[in-house]
């Protein structure tokens, strides 16, 4: 039975999409069958795996609307063993359209129930907000992975996100776990980076992944070529980090 993991943080620029794309690609290389769901209207995960966003006719919007069977929305990507349900700018409208619908927080959960068993992991790349789209993702997921960048405002907003997770657990999804906090954009030369690592480990002992994602030029170049870091430069530090994270995730869920 597949495990659904939402990658969420309402703060932008923390490495959510980078993590969603490269974790999916790393799990694929390790021979896991992966589905990536792009639940961010910016559609960066879609273009980051080589799909042309302009040509997308159906994707996450139709999935949540339940207007198209989930199976027929799945597209192949250039990453081995990784499939995607892509996003399109139309996804922006879904929050407004869901407002009057009954049980609107459960739309994604309902849509994914028919395909959950076809994959080892389903990864949802959430939008940088705590709106209805992210709420749908958290309600549909077994766990949430939270990327935190090693910068000054790292812990700002984390409390708010953890409170949202708590209220989702209480009201919509009692089985939602925290998969872990992932430290991203780490630069060992900076005292600040080391302070953030120390602080997060101190406050959230046992919740933080051992793997830390380091700042890496190749990692930021890869999306512009529509490739994961594994395809773009398998020998880079970024590739090494995400493969390590994938292994950690597999062992944790073994």
C-alpha positions as CSV (number, residue, x, y, z in Angstrom):
1,X,0.0,0.0,0.0
2,X,1.4,3.4,-1.0
3,X,2.3,6.1,1.5
4,X,1.2,9.6,0.7
5,X,3.6,12.4,1.9
6,X,2.8,16.1,1.6
7,X,5.7,18.5,1.4
8,X,4.5,21.6,3.0
9,X,5.5,25.0,4.5
10,X,3.5,28.2,4.0
11,X,6.8,30.1,3.7
12,X,8.0,30.4,0.1
13,X,11.6,29.7,-1.0
14,X,12.4,27.0,1.5
15,X,13.1,24.3,-1.0
16,X,9.7,22.6,-1.2
17,X,9.6,22.0,-4.9
18,X,13.3,21.2,-5.1
19,X,12.7,18.6,-2.4
20,X,9.5,17.2,-4.0
21,X,11.2,16.7,-7.4
22,X,14.5,15.4,-6.2
23,X,13.2,13.2,-3.4
24,X,10.8,11.6,-6.0
25,X,13.6,11.1,-8.5
26,X,15.9,9.6,-5.8
27,X,13.2,7.2,-4.7
28,X,12.7,6.3,-8.3
29,X,16.4,5.5,-8.8
30,X,16.2,3.3,-5.7
31,X,13.5,1.3,-7.6
32,X,10.4,2.6,-5.8
33,X,7.3,3.4,-7.8
34,X,6.6,7.1,-7.3
35,X,3.8,9.5,-8.2
36,X,4.4,13.2,-7.8
37,X,1.3,15.4,-7.5
38,X,1.9,19.1,-8.3
39,X,-0.5,20.9,-6.0
40,X,1.1,24.4,-6.5
41,X,-0.4,26.7,-9.2
42,X,3.1,27.9,-10.0
43,X,3.6,24.4,-11.6
44,X,7.3,24.3,-10.9
45,X,7.4,20.6,-10.1
46,X,5.7,20.0,-13.5
47,X,8.3,21.9,-15.5
48,X,11.1,20.7,-13.2
49,X,10.5,17.1,-14.5
50,X,10.5,18.1,-18.2
51,X,6.8,18.7,-18.9
52,X,5.7,21.8,-20.9
53,X,3.2,23.5,-18.6
54,X,1.6,25.3,-21.6
55,X,0.5,22.0,-23.1
56,X,-1.1,20.6,-20.0
57,X,-4.8,20.1,-20.6
58,X,-5.7,18.2,-17.4
59,X,-4.0,17.7,-14.0
60,X,-4.4,18.4,-10.3
61,X,-7.4,20.7,-11.0
62,X,-9.4,17.9,-12.5
63,X,-8.2,15.5,-9.8
64,X,-9.5,17.7,-7.0
65,X,-12.7,18.4,-8.9
66,X,-13.2,14.7,-9.4
67,X,-14.2,15.4,-13.0
68,X,-11.6,13.0,-14.5
69,X,-10.5,9.6,-13.2
70,X,-7.1,10.0,-11.4
71,X,-5.5,7.2,-13.5
72,X,-6.0,9.1,-16.7
73,X,-4.3,12.3,-15.3
74,X,-1.0,10.5,-14.7
75,X,1.8,11.5,-17.1
76,X,5.3,10.0,-17.5
77,X,8.4,12.0,-16.6
78,X,12.0,11.9,-17.6
79,X,12.9,10.4,-14.2
80,X,12.9,6.6,-13.9
81,X,10.0,5.1,-12.0
82,X,8.5,8.6,-11.5
83,X,5.0,9.6,-12.8
84,X,3.3,13.0,-12.2
85,X,-0.1,14.5,-12.0
86,X,0.8,18.0,-13.4
87,X,-0.4,21.4,-12.5
88,X,-1.5,24.4,-14.6
89,X,-2.1,28.0,-13.7
90,X,-5.9,27.2,-13.7
91,X,-5.3,25.6,-10.3
92,X,-5.4,29.1,-8.8
93,X,-9.2,29.1,-9.2
94,X,-9.8,25.9,-7.4
95,X,-9.8,27.4,-3.9
96,X,-12.7,29.8,-4.9
97,X,-14.6,27.0,-6.6
98,X,-14.4,24.7,-3.6
99,X,-15.7,27.2,-1.1
100,X,-19.4,26.2,-1.3
101,X,-18.8,22.4,-1.7
102,X,-19.7,20.0,1.1
103,X,-16.7,18.1,2.5
104,X,-14.4,20.2,0.3
105,X,-11.3,19.3,2.4
106,X,-11.7,15.6,1.4
107,X,-11.8,16.0,-2.4
108,X,-8.2,15.0,-3.0
109,X,-8.3,12.1,-0.5
110,X,-11.4,10.7,-2.3
111,X,-9.7,11.1,-5.7
112,X,-6.5,9.3,-4.6
113,X,-8.1,6.4,-3.0
114,X,-8.5,4.6,-6.3
115,X,-4.7,4.8,-7.2
116,X,-3.0,4.8,-3.8
117,X,-2.1,1.1,-4.0
118,X,-0.4,1.5,-7.4
119,X,2.6,3.3,-6.0
120,X,5.1,2.9,-3.2
121,X,5.1,6.6,-2.5
122,X,2.8,9.5,-3.5
123,X,4.5,12.9,-3.0
124,X,2.4,16.1,-3.0
125,X,4.2,19.4,-3.7
126,X,2.0,21.9,-1.8
127,X,1.5,25.6,-2.5
128,X,3.3,28.1,-0.2
129,X,0.1,28.9,1.7
130,X,-2.2,27.3,4.2
131,X,-5.3,27.5,2.0
132,X,-7.8,24.9,0.8
133,X,-5.3,23.3,-1.6
134,X,-2.8,22.6,1.2
135,X,-5.6,21.5,3.5
136,X,-6.8,19.0,0.9
137,X,-3.2,17.7,0.6
138,X,-2.8,17.3,4.4
139,X,-6.2,15.6,4.7
140,X,-5.2,13.1,1.9
141,X,-1.7,12.4,3.3
142,X,-0.3,9.9,5.7
143,X,2.4,12.3,6.8
144,X,3.9,15.7,6.2
145,X,7.5,16.5,5.5
146,X,8.5,20.1,6.3
147,X,11.5,21.7,4.7
148,X,13.2,24.5,6.7
149,X,15.9,26.6,5.3
150,X,19.0,27.3,7.4
151,X,18.4,31.1,7.6
152,X,17.5,33.7,10.1
153,X,13.7,33.5,9.9
154,X,13.8,29.7,9.6
155,X,11.6,29.0,12.7
156,X,9.2,31.9,12.0
157,X,5.9,30.5,10.8
158,X,6.9,26.9,11.8
159,X,4.7,27.2,14.9
160,X,1.8,28.2,12.7
161,X,2.3,25.3,10.4
162,X,2.5,22.8,13.3
163,X,-0.7,24.3,14.7
164,X,-2.4,23.7,11.3
165,X,-1.1,20.1,11.3
166,X,-2.6,19.7,14.8
167,X,-6.0,21.0,13.7
168,X,-6.0,18.8,10.6
169,X,-5.2,15.9,12.9
170,X,-8.1,16.9,15.2
171,X,-10.8,17.6,12.6
172,X,-10.0,16.0,9.3
173,X,-7.2,13.4,9.5
174,X,-6.4,11.8,12.8
175,X,-3.8,9.5,11.1
176,X,-1.6,12.4,9.9
177,X,2.0,12.1,11.1
178,X,5.0,14.4,10.9
179,X,7.4,12.5,8.6
180,X,10.1,14.9,9.7
181,X,11.7,18.4,9.4
182,X,14.3,18.7,6.6
183,X,17.0,21.3,6.9
184,X,17.7,22.8,3.5
185,X,20.1,25.4,2.0
186,X,22.8,24.7,4.5
187,X,26.2,26.4,4.2
188,X,28.7,24.9,6.6
189,X,30.9,28.1,6.3
190,X,28.1,30.2,7.8
191,X,27.8,30.4,11.6
192,X,24.1,31.2,11.2
193,X,23.5,27.9,9.3
194,X,25.1,26.0,12.1
195,X,23.1,27.9,14.7
196,X,19.8,27.1,12.9
197,X,20.7,23.4,12.8
198,X,21.5,23.4,16.5
199,X,18.3,25.3,17.3
200,X,16.0,23.0,15.3
201,X,17.6,19.8,16.7
202,X,17.3,21.2,20.2
203,X,13.6,22.2,19.8
204,X,12.5,19.3,17.7
205,X,14.6,16.4,18.9
206,X,13.8,13.2,17.1
207,X,11.7,15.0,14.5
208,X,14.5,16.2,12.3
209,X,16.0,14.1,9.4
210,X,19.7,13.2,9.8
211,X,20.2,14.2,6.1
212,X,20.8,18.0,5.6
213,X,20.5,19.5,2.1
214,X,23.5,21.7,1.4
215,X,23.5,24.7,-0.8
216,X,24.6,23.5,-4.2
217,X,24.8,25.4,-7.5
218,X,24.0,22.3,-9.6
219,X,20.8,21.9,-7.6
220,X,19.6,25.3,-8.5
221,X,20.6,24.9,-12.2
222,X,18.8,21.5,-12.8
223,X,15.1,22.9,-12.9
224,X,16.0,25.2,-15.8
225,X,16.9,22.1,-17.9
226,X,13.7,20.4,-16.8
227,X,15.6,17.7,-15.0
228,X,16.0,16.4,-11.4
229,X,19.5,16.6,-9.9
230,X,19.9,12.9,-10.4
231,X,19.5,13.2,-14.2
232,X,21.3,16.5,-14.4
233,X,24.4,15.7,-12.3
234,X,24.4,12.4,-10.4
235,X,27.8,13.1,-8.9
236,X,26.9,16.4,-7.3
237,X,26.5,17.2,-3.6
238,X,22.8,17.8,-4.2
239,X,22.3,14.4,-5.7
240,X,24.2,12.8,-2.9
241,X,22.0,14.6,-0.3
242,X,18.7,13.7,-1.9
243,X,19.7,10.0,-2.3
244,X,20.7,10.0,1.3
245,X,17.2,11.5,2.2
246,X,15.5,8.9,0.1
247,X,17.4,6.1,1.8
248,X,16.5,7.5,5.2
249,X,12.8,7.7,4.3
250,X,12.8,4.1,2.9
251,X,14.5,2.8,6.1
252,X,12.1,4.8,8.3
253,X,9.1,3.3,6.5
254,X,10.5,-0.3,6.2
